[in-house]
Amino acid sequence: MKITKRRGALAARSFSVLAILSLFAAPAFADTGDTAWMLTSTALVLFMTLPGLALFYGGLVQGKNVLSVLMQCLVLACLMSLVWVAVGYSIAFGDGNGDAAGMGALWGGLSGAFLNGLTPEATTGSIPESVFVMFQMTFAIITPALIVGAYVERVNFGAVLLFSVLWLVLVYAPVCHWVWGGGWLADQGVADFAGGLVVHATAGISSLVFVMMMGKRTGFPQEMKPPHNPAFVMLGASMLWVGWFGFNAGSAGGASAGAGQAMLVTHLSAATASLVWMAIEWIKFGKPTLVGTATGTIAGLATITPAAGSVGPLAAIIIGTLAAIACYYAVTLIRTKLKIDDSLDVFAVHGVGGILGTLLIPFLAGVGPMAPGLGEQTMGGQFIVQLTGVVTVCVWSAVFSAIILFLVKLVTPLRVSAEDEETGLDTASHGESAYGH
């Protein structure tokens, strides 16, 4: 069953991607303006992974591991694209073989595998369904790529590929269906505009499980070296910031007032979080750092993501402030107190940010001018729905990530040898060197 045929059932789900698309009357043909914006948004989201995330993560590691990070991001973009077309899109946005009261609430089934049944004329909302497939594919690319930051500098490349394939099928696609594909969380009315749950919570929790099962880098935390290229970090963060406009404003489903407001609040949250993170460092250490400020940018972007369709500009500034404070101290807690080697702070920034933004929606949806509000839902009622979404998505992500990692370990080691780790993954895993030594 095509998404357009479920339009009536989705109309009440005002916070999901498909629900926003359902507000448009089913057109006989795609709207050219909306299609143009969604094509642009799709390119922007892919730009976030290639080259944005690759440079951001690549700059944070040692010089002997930078190419391994770029390789992981590049190959995951290719591999996740094929898995998405093969089964991911069907699981995420299929109808569960028509069983709306049963399996359809949990997963979309495999009847749409390899885009079976998709025609050139098919539309989703006011855009061609082929564009929607591609737009959502870029989300399926960047989400497992976010996890790269957790296991850099000691991971086995084969384990990365096998884990990511299974993770997309068993974690990402089902959660995507629950929230955006007409599943049970969508029925509850959960608010996740662009991926606080679907993207950031799943990747953050799974990163934590991965590194706890794999173990720490040799010498962590006493002998860790600083980022080898802060300039790469800033350039990557800047590309992510620009690409995030496609991520969030594109989730409005077309060239609309909602897209404009999503872009506005996204920018304000990122700008605020950058300044607040910088101020924290300046006060604590006497010097603001480029890497810290860029990390604050990502924290602000991750935290506004679920709320970009639910809050106004003033609330976005509040979210950016809280994002910087919460994620900064989460980094400190994970690294220094718990001594968990989440190498590039995926859980502390993306996991904490995505969860925080998801839970803040009920309290900030009505704050300030241009605030959309919660409609007929009460603050307490919406918070219970949001909390239900957070708990179930986090538990699902943790349990299935652990199962996947257990299976992967039966096939190939999760990490390289101590000798290869010392040599560096660029040479040990790929036979190349970024800087000729």
PyMOL commands that set and color helices and strands:
alter all, ss='L'
color gray80, all
select helices_A, chain A and resi 3-10+17-22+32-60+63-93+103-105+113-115+129-151+157-180+184-188+196-214+230-252+257-285+290-307+313-337+346-364+379-411+418-423+425-430
alter helices_A, ss='H'
color red, helices_A
select strands_A, chain A and resi 123-124+127-128
alter strands_A, ss='S'
color yellow, strands_A
deselect
rebuild
show_as cartoon
